[in-house]
Amino acid sequence: MPGLRQQGALVVSPSTDPASDETPKSLARRLVEQELSGASGNEAAATSLLVERVYVGLSRWFGPYGAHALVMRAVSRARTQHALLADVAVSASDVPHVTGWTSGSTAGGSVATREAAIAVLSSLHEALIRLIGDDLAETLLTQRDVAAGPSTTEMPVSSNASDP
């Protein structure tokens, strides 16, 4: 078959999708539920904080611009299915920010916020699986030690080459 290569009895596609669509979604759902279980009333702020923590963690591995590209793509992909993400913006400044989360104006706003966050994190997980594999992708998404934010040495900022 064109585009496929065979290794022993296993046929491998060069653009292998994640093994199961449920894996990224279930991990994203678990992360969102954990974050929102402690949120008292402001799910939009808690959701934004969760995505920012993931963004900061990814910046440690992929640099500020690589992490920005990953998170932007995840938000863009999820935005097609969740109108709540229309105003969400991802900033690539010294400290990564994700702004524009709202709880929605309908009675189902809380559910919509959760589902939008799950869609963003699930899309991000799928992209990471393709780049670095499932185990490391899950590790990066579930790291909890990034709440304080990065230090200046962890988030390199380009300096002017003419400065001494």
Backbone as CSV, one residue per row, in Angstrom:
resi,resn,N_x,N_y,N_z,CA_x,CA_y,CA_z,C_x,C_y,C_z
1,MET,0.847,-1.179,0.000,0.000,0.000,0.000,0.889,1.239,0.000
2,PRO,0.569,2.247,-0.823,1.390,3.449,-0.866,1.317,4.221,0.440
3,GLY,2.456,4.787,0.840,2.497,5.596,2.054,2.654,4.790,3.329
4,LEU,2.624,3.468,3.233,2.782,2.637,4.412,4.073,1.861,4.311
5,ARG,4.714,1.654,5.439,5.899,0.806,5.442,5.658,-0.328,6.416
6,GLN,6.234,-1.457,6.114,5.970,-2.626,6.921,7.194,-2.964,7.756
7,GLN,6.997,-3.215,9.043,8.043,-3.643,9.955,7.584,-4.970,10.536
8,GLY,8.226,-6.048,10.126,7.773,-7.365,10.564,6.341,-7.560,10.134
9,ALA,5.467,-7.897,11.060,4.059,-8.095,10.748,3.238,-6.832,11.002
10,LEU,3.912,-5.754,11.470,3.216,-4.519,11.816,3.294,-3.543,10.656
11,VAL,2.165,-2.996,10.254,2.122,-1.980,9.209,2.009,-0.629,9.900
12,VAL,2.949,0.286,9.586,3.009,1.586,10.232,2.750,2.680,9.208
13,SER,1.852,3.585,9.533,1.574,4.732,8.680,2.467,5.889,9.105
14,PRO,3.028,6.657,8.165,3.888,7.767,8.539,3.160,8.885,9.276
15,SER,1.855,8.991,9.143,1.105,10.022,9.867,0.101,9.351,10.801
16,THR,0.637,8.595,11.735,-0.194,7.842,12.651,-0.969,8.772,13.571
17,ASP,-2.269,8.563,13.654,-3.089,9.312,14.586,-2.951,8.692,15.966
18,PRO,-3.338,9.434,17.009,-3.302,8.854,18.337,-4.096,7.547,18.367
19,ALA,-3.662,6.622,19.214,-4.259,5.303,19.263,-5.763,5.361,19.538
20,SER,-6.185,6.275,20.373,-7.595,6.366,20.717,-7.978,7.822,20.926
21,ASP,-9.076,8.241,20.321,-9.528,9.609,20.521,-9.987,9.834,21.956
22,GLU,-10.319,8.772,22.657,-10.769,8.915,24.030,-9.628,9.253,24.975
23,THR,-8.418,8.815,24.683,-7.307,9.076,25.588,-7.079,10.571,25.786
24,PRO,-6.897,11.362,24.735,-6.722,12.797,24.957,-7.941,13.456,25.607
25,LYS,-9.131,13.057,25.193,-10.333,13.675,25.747,-10.524,13.301,27.216
26,SER,-10.265,12.052,27.565,-10.454,11.655,28.965,-9.428,12.319,29.867
27,LEU,-8.186,12.467,29.400,-7.177,13.169,30.194,-7.575,14.638,30.352
28,ALA,-7.998,15.265,29.272,-8.419,16.662,29.334,-9.595,16.828,30.296
29,ARG,-10.553,15.915,30.228,-11.711,15.981,31.124,-11.275,15.859,32.581
30,ARG,-10.342,14.944,32.848,-9.847,14.757,34.218,-9.139,16.010,34.716
31,LEU,-8.296,16.630,33.876,-7.597,17.851,34.272,-8.568,18.992,34.565
32,VAL,-9.557,19.154,33.706,-10.532,20.228,33.889,-11.358,19.981,35.150
33,GLU,-11.813,18.762,35.351,-12.614,18.459,36.541,-11.814,18.680,37.824
34,GLN,-10.526,18.290,37.822,-9.678,18.519,38.996,-9.533,20.008,39.276
35,GLU,-9.313,20.778,38.230,-9.116,22.218,38.394,-10.393,22.897,38.871
36,LEU,-11.510,22.518,38.305,-12.757,23.202,38.613,-13.403,22.717,39.906
37,SER,-12.950,21.589,40.424,-13.527,21.110,41.681,-13.193,22.065,42.822
38,GLY,-12.074,22.769,42.735,-11.709,23.726,43.768,-12.109,25.153,43.442
39,ALA,-12.615,25.380,42.258,-13.007,26.741,41.852,-14.345,27.079,42.468
40,SER,-14.382,28.201,43.127,-15.650,28.592,43.754,-16.310,29.699,42.940
41,GLY,-17.092,29.281,41.969,-17.895,30.229,41.229,-17.314,30.770,39.940
42,ASN,-16.018,30.966,39.845,-15.472,31.566,38.639,-14.733,30.524,37.805
43,GLU,-15.514,29.761,37.061,-14.930,28.696,36.249,-14.104,29.245,35.098
44,ALA,-14.465,30.404,34.583,-13.696,30.985,33.480,-12.280,31.310,33.939
45,ALA,-12.128,31.876,35.129,-10.798,32.206,35.650,-10.003,30.935,35.941
46,ALA,-10.656,29.932,36.510,-9.971,28.677,36.809,-9.536,27.978,35.530
47,THR,-10.375,28.015,34.517,-10.051,27.410,33.228,-8.867,28.119,32.589
48,SER,-8.888,29.436,32.619,-7.790,30.218,32.068,-6.486,29.896,32.788
49,LEU,-6.547,29.787,34.108,-5.355,29.465,34.895,-4.817,28.081,34.539
50,LEU,-5.699,27.121,34.371,-5.281,25.768,33.995,-4.550,25.776,32.656
51,VAL,-5.131,26.419,31.660,-4.506,26.456,30.338,-3.193,27.232,30.396
52,GLU,-3.131,28.303,31.189,-1.882,29.044,31.349,-0.799,28.190,31.992
53,ARG,-1.154,27.406,33.007,-0.156,26.535,33.648,0.392,25.514,32.663
54,VAL,-0.482,24.954,31.846,-0.038,24.010,30.829,0.880,24.726,29.841
55,TYR,0.506,25.925,29.433,1.279,26.742,28.502,2.686,27.031,29.062
56,VAL,2.757,27.429,30.323,4.051,27.705,30.957,4.901,26.442,30.991
57,GLY,4.293,25.321,31.341,5.023,24.055,31.359,5.562,23.687,29.987
58,LEU,4.749,23.878,28.960,5.197,23.581,27.599,6.321,24.520,27.170
59,SER,6.302,25.751,27.667,7.358,26.710,27.331,8.718,26.236,27.822
60,ARG,8.720,25.508,28.904,9.982,24.961,29.421,10.581,23.949,28.461
61,TRP,9.744,23.229,27.765,10.196,22.185,26.847,10.391,22.685,25.424
62,PHE,9.471,23.516,24.959,9.451,23.912,23.560,9.852,25.369,23.329
63,GLY,10.165,26.089,24.398,10.471,27.508,24.284,9.184,28.302,24.164
64,PRO,9.277,29.612,24.356,8.052,30.418,24.349,7.327,30.411,23.009
65,TYR,8.082,30.379,21.916,7.432,30.439,20.605,6.859,29.088,20.190
66,GLY,7.542,28.002,20.521,7.010,26.676,20.224,5.747,26.401,21.019
67,ALA,5.768,26.764,22.306,4.582,26.578,23.145,3.435,27.457,22.649
68,HIS,3.756,28.682,22.255,2.726,29.578,21.729,2.059,28.964,20.504
69,ALA,2.866,28.417,19.609,2.311,27.802,18.396,1.418,26.620,18.748
70,LEU,1.836,25.788,19.689,1.038,24.622,20.084,-0.299,25.042,20.700
71,VAL,-0.250,25.990,21.627,-1.472,26.403,22.318,-2.399,27.165,21.364
72,MET,-1.821,28.029,20.519,-2.643,28.751,19.544,-3.376,27.789,18.613
73,ARG,-2.652,26.779,18.150,-3.277,25.815,17.246,-4.395,25.057,17.956
74,ALA,-4.159,24.670,19.206,-5.189,23.954,19.962,-6.432,24.820,20.149
75,VAL,-6.235,26.091,20.482,-7.374,27.002,20.658,-8.102,27.185,19.324
76,SER,-7.343,27.364,18.253,-7.959,27.552,16.932,-8.781,26.344,16.508
77,ARG,-8.247,25.154,16.741,-8.983,23.939,16.373,-10.237,23.786,17.216
78,ALA,-10.139,24.058,18.506,-11.300,23.918,19.389,-12.334,25.005,19.127
79,ARG,-11.885,26.163,18.680,-12.778,27.301,18.416,-13.832,26.967,17.362
80,THR,-13.503,26.071,16.436,-14.462,25.720,15.384,-15.703,25.033,15.937
81,GLN,-15.573,24.433,17.123,-16.710,23.728,17.717,-17.268,24.407,18.966
82,HIS,-16.562,25.427,19.454,-16.981,26.079,20.698,-16.921,27.595,20.532
83,ALA,-18.073,28.208,20.325,-18.156,29.661,20.127,-17.636,30.425,21.339
84,LEU,-17.648,29.804,22.492,-17.160,30.418,23.720,-15.686,30.826,23.597
85,LEU,-14.959,30.193,22.683,-13.533,30.470,22.510,-13.256,31.619,21.538
86,ALA,-14.299,32.267,21.047,-14.130,33.323,20.038,-13.207,34.433,20.507
87,ASP,-13.242,34.783,21.786,-12.433,35.891,22.302,-11.178,35.441,23.037
88,VAL,-10.913,34.152,23.058,-9.724,33.658,23.753,-8.485,34.016,22.937
89,ALA,-7.525,34.648,23.620,-6.278,35.061,22.974,-5.108,34.452,23.733
90,VAL,-4.078,34.055,23.000,-2.883,33.460,23.573,-1.734,34.435,23.343
91,SER,-1.078,34.841,24.428,0.001,35.812,24.342,1.347,35.117,24.479
92,ALA,2.320,35.537,23.689,3.660,34.956,23.734,4.646,35.910,24.388
93,SER,4.213,36.646,25.384,5.097,37.575,26.073,6.026,36.813,27.016
94,ASP,6.796,37.532,27.830,7.731,36.893,28.760,7.040,35.839,29.619
95,VAL,5.850,36.152,30.104,5.057,35.192,30.862,3.814,34.885,30.035
96,PRO,3.653,33.657,29.594,2.514,33.306,28.738,1.176,33.576,29.421
97,HIS,0.238,34.107,28.648,-1.106,34.382,29.152,-2.140,33.857,28.175
98,VAL,-3.249,33.410,28.711,-4.406,33.030,27.920,-5.563,33.842,28.484
99,THR,-6.107,34.719,27.669,-7.157,35.619,28.145,-8.411,35.467,27.289
100,GLY,-9.506,36.017,27.778,-10.738,36.044,27.001,-11.722,34.945,27.330
101,TRP,-11.423,34.108,28.335,-12.378,33.073,28.730,-13.569,33.745,29.371
102,THR,-14.757,33.334,28.982,-15.980,33.800,29.627,-16.792,32.574,30.008
103,SER,-17.677,32.750,30.939,-18.519,31.632,31.375,-19.731,31.449,30.492
104,GLY,-19.921,32.314,29.540,-21.112,32.212,28.703,-22.284,32.874,29.379
105,SER,-23.221,33.326,28.601,-24.349,34.082,29.163,-25.594,33.221,29.341
106,THR,-25.517,31.955,28.982,-26.693,31.098,29.101,-26.623,30.273,30.372
107,ALA,-27.713,29.606,30.669,-27.746,28.746,31.848,-26.734,27.613,31.728
108,GLY,-26.396,27.210,30.516,-25.416,26.152,30.302,-24.004,26.673,30.175
109,GLY,-23.762,27.930,30.617,-22.451,28.547,30.492,-21.351,27.770,31.170
110,SER,-21.646,27.221,32.337,-20.661,26.446,33.081,-20.266,25.189,32.318
111,VAL,-21.246,24.518,31.762,-20.984,23.309,30.969,-20.213,23.681,29.707
112,ALA,-20.590,24.791,29.076,-19.905,25.235,27.864,-18.447,25.575,28.143
113,THR,-18.173,26.204,29.286,-16.795,26.528,29.667,-15.984,25.257,29.832
114,ARG,-16.540,24.294,30.526,-15.841,23.018,30.729,-15.568,22.320,29.404
115,GLU,-16.578,22.255,28.560,-16.419,21.561,27.277,-15.414,22.260,26.369
116,ALA,-15.383,23.586,26.398,-14.417,24.330,25.598,-12.995,24.067,26.100
117,ALA,-12.821,24.055,27.407,-11.498,23.769,27.979,-11.057,22.342,27.658
118,ILE,-11.975,21.419,27.731,-11.670,20.025,27.392,-11.253,19.929,25.929
119,ALA,-11.938,20.646,25.072,-11.607,20.621,23.643,-10.211,21.193,23.388
120,VAL,-9.858,22.282,24.062,-8.529,22.882,23.889,-7.453,21.914,24.361
121,LEU,-7.608,21.381,25.573,-6.579,20.488,26.116,-6.498,19.176,25.347
122,SER,-7.626,18.694,24.872,-7.637,17.471,24.075,-6.911,17.678,22.752
123,SER,-7.167,18.796,22.106,-6.494,19.113,20.849,-4.993,19.281,21.067
124,LEU,-4.631,19.916,22.166,-3.215,20.087,22.507,-2.561,18.736,22.752
125,HIS,-3.247,17.868,23.471,-2.730,16.525,23.741,-2.515,15.744,22.449
126,GLU,-3.472,15.825,21.533,-3.336,15.121,20.253,-2.113,15.610,19.478
127,ALA,-1.888,16.927,19.472,-0.714,17.474,18.779,0.575,16.998,19.443
128,LEU,0.583,16.985,20.761,1.780,16.537,21.479,2.050,15.053,21.258
129,ILE,1.001,14.248,21.169,1.182,12.818,20.906,1.900,12.632,19.583
130,ARG,1.507,13.401,18.587,2.150,13.292,17.269,3.611,13.728,17.318
131,LEU,3.908,14.703,18.160,5.272,15.224,18.239,6.197,14.376,19.109
132,ILE,5.718,14.006,20.290,6.629,13.396,21.269,6.143,12.075,21.853
133,GLY,4.988,11.608,21.462,4.474,10.346,21.970,3.536,10.539,23.155
134,ASP,2.727,9.529,23.404,1.657,9.620,24.396,2.168,9.773,25.820
135,ASP,3.159,8.979,26.213,3.623,9.011,27.603,4.177,10.379,27.993
136,LEU,5.055,10.913,27.162,5.640,12.219,27.477,4.600,13.334,27.346
137,ALA,3.707,13.224,26.392,2.642,14.220,26.237,1.789,14.277,27.496
138,GLU,1.421,13.118,28.008,0.614,13.085,29.228,1.376,13.660,30.406
139,THR,2.658,13.346,30.498,3.484,13.881,31.580,3.530,15.402,31.526
140,LEU,3.722,15.958,30.340,3.799,17.415,30.212,2.476,18.091,30.555
141,LEU,1.375,17.477,30.165,0.071,18.087,30.433,-0.343,17.983,31.899
142,THR,0.152,16.999,32.595,-0.283,16.791,33.973,0.680,17.349,35.002
143,GLN,1.787,17.953,34.582,2.709,18.506,35.565,2.031,19.616,36.341
144,ARG,2.190,19.609,37.630,1.485,20.569,38.481,2.436,21.568,39.132
145,ASP,3.727,21.497,38.869,4.691,22.348,39.554,4.917,23.681,38.865
146,VAL,4.066,24.065,37.944,4.281,25.294,37.187,3.378,26.436,37.643
147,ALA,2.654,26.248,38.751,1.683,27.255,39.164,2.316,28.608,39.467
148,ALA,3.542,28.619,39.973,4.184,29.876,40.326,4.687,30.631,39.105
149,GLY,4.731,29.980,37.967,5.211,30.633,36.761,6.696,30.418,36.581
150,PRO,7.202,30.700,35.419,8.604,30.454,35.113,9.501,31.559,35.644
151,SER,10.764,31.207,35.852,11.741,32.234,36.159,12.273,32.765,34.845
152,THR,13.042,33.832,34.901,13.555,34.409,33.659,14.532,33.465,32.974
153,THR,15.165,32.569,33.710,16.078,31.624,33.071,15.337,30.493,32.392
154,GLU,14.095,30.227,32.819,13.318,29.156,32.216,12.598,29.612,30.950
155,MET,12.381,30.890,30.811,11.716,31.434,29.642,12.676,32.400,28.971
156,PRO,13.570,31.888,28.132,14.566,32.787,27.544,13.925,33.844,26.665
157,VAL,14.428,35.046,26.807,13.984,36.154,25.988,15.167,36.554,25.119
158,SER,14.931,36.710,23.831,16.010,37.077,22.926,16.578,38.431,23.307
159,SER,17.890,38.497,23.396,18.523,39.772,23.684,19.026,40.391,22.391
160,ASN,19.248,41.660,22.441,19.765,42.368,21.281,21.228,41.967,21.086
161,ALA,21.593,41.541,19.902,22.947,41.054,19.639,23.988,42.146,19.793
162,SER,23.593,43.419,19.720,24.571,44.501,19.847,24.824,44.906,21.285
163,ASP,24.031,44.377,22.244,24.257,44.693,23.652,25.506,43.976,24.135
164,PRO,26.289,44.619,25.051,27.501,43.978,25.555,27.209,42.791,26.416
